[in-house]
Amino acid sequence: MSRIAIQADGLVRDFGPIRALDHLSFEVPAGIVFGFLGPNGAGKTTAIRTFLGLVEPSAGSARVLGFDTRREGGQIRERSGALLEHHGLYERLTAEQNLDFAGRIWRMSSGDRRARIRELLEQFGLWDRRLEAAGKWSRGMKQKLAVARAVFHRPQLVFLDEPTAGLDPVASAALREDLAALATGQGVTVFLTTHNLVEAERLCDLVGVIRRGRLAALGPPSSLRPNDSPVLRVTGTGIDQAIATEAAALPGVVSASLVHGALEVRLADGTRPAALVAMLVERGVGIDEVRRVRQSLEETFLELVNDPADGSGRAEESR
């Protein structure tokens, strides 16, 4: 297997006057969990369909598992699994029957199917429920079964579109552990789209942020945030909008605002907080704590995808 699972080189995809992918270029190493982040309409689903050879790019090229998406889509799909908008389970069939049916489609032998069913259902914690109809299960259990079906034929790469959407926190955490095990234990490359920034930070080895069809950022989750963001969070009594306004006027202060009753002050590089603290004390603020805080991945994400000048239409994610 190639050490690079996905290689996009200047991908462009137009739907009439709408440009869904705009010279998109990046690489995804094999055997990792890759998160593809972006707002609705950014081009995430179009990119997945292009990588699977279901949509032909208007310009540029992509190779997936070493195969060209224009000419060798069949080979890519044979070696990939996908769980996109709907779980697609047969709800009248049992969990065991759903997976067995998938194995038959992939022309796996009966012995291989039986072994794989047990392996995956045990891995996903579903073995004891294997004889129950899938329609009676919770959404989280159905999603786990759908992921198991997507990887049943032992693909090298699996595409998952919002796999934890709508799940409760417990079910989401359990599914994240299962997805991480696919990459670390079985060497599967997991390519997932998500709006859950906490999920991306905890699960993904590498993330790409897409905005209006263009790559806005690429790197490990930790690299997308400033390592030592000069932001101070002050909590205490007597903090109000007048204090925030006065703090914003101090030399070396980039911005100051009230956030849930606390004062958050962004300082210019090299600025010390002494003048700020002195002003607060002079104004009678009862300071409980002054601490430096890191910018969250969510804040970074919003900065990356925010485009005030964007007034154009976008291709729908269902494309």
Residue, then its C-alpha position, 0 to 999 in steps of 0.5 A: m500500500s502506498r504511504i500516501a493514501i490521498q493526494a490531491d493536486g489542484l482539484v477543481r470541480d464546477f457545477g455550472p457557475i458554482r465552483a465547489l472545489d477551487h484548486l484543492s491540494f493536500e496529502v493524507p498519509a496512510g494509516i492515520v485519522f484525518g479530519f476534514l473540517g469546514p462549514n456546510g457548502a464548503g465542498k467536503t462531500t464533493a471532495i469525497r465523491t471526487f476521491l471515490g471516482l464518483v465525480e470527475p474533476s473539472a481540472g486538476s487530479a487526484r490519486v487515492l491509494g495510488f490510483d487515478t480517480r479519473r481512470e481507476g475509480g473502480q479500483i479505488r472503490e474496491r479498496s475503500g469503504a464509505l459511510l456518507e449521509h445515511h447509515g443504509l442498514y436493513e433494519r428488519l435484518t439482525a446485525e449479523q445478517n446485515l454484515d453477512f449480506a455485506g460480505r456476500i456483496w464483496r464475494m467473501s467466503s462463508g468462513d471469512r464472513r463468519a470470522r469477520i462478523r465476530e471480529l467486528l461485532e466484538q470490537f464494536g461491543l455489539w456481539d451479544r446483540r448480534l441476533e437482534a433486528a437493527g431497527k430496534w437499536s439506538r442511533g449510536m448502536k446503528q452507527k457503530l454497525a454501519v461503520a463495521r459494515a463499511v470496513f467489513h471487506r478490510p478496506q485500506l481507506v474508509f470515508l465517514d461523513e459526520p459519523t457521530a452527528g446526532l449521537d449523545p456524548v457517551a455514544s460519540a466517545a465510544l465511536r471515537e475510540d472504535l475509529a481510533a482503533l481502526a487506524t492504530g490497530q488495523g492500519v486503516t486510513v480514516f477520512l472523516t468530515t465533522h463539525n465537532l471540533v472537540e472530536a477533531e482535536r481528540l481523534c484526528d492525527l491531521v486536520g484540513v480546513i476547507r473554505r469555499g472549496r479552498l484549503a484554508a489550513l492543514g496540520p495536526p490539531s495542535s498546530l492550528r492554534p497559537n502555541d502561546s496565545p497572548v490572551l489574558r482571562v481575568t475573573g473577579t468582581g466589578i468587571d463590566q463593559a466600562i472596564a473592558t472599554e478602558a482596558a482596550a485603550l491601554p497601550g499594548v492591548v489589541s482587544a478587550s471584551l466581556v466573556h461570560g462575566a470575565l474580562e478577556v484581553r488580547l495583548a500584543d506580542g511582548t506586552r506585559p500584563a502589569a499595566l492592565v492589572a494596575m488599572l484594574v486594581e485602581r478601578g476597584v476590581g476585586i481580582d480572583e484570577v489572572r491567567r493566560v489562556r490558549q485560543s481554542l480550536e473552535e476559535t481558530f476554526l471560526e477565524l479560518v472559515n470566516d470570510p466577511a467578503d463572501g457573498s457568493g452562492r455555494a454548491e450544496e453539500s449534497r452535490 
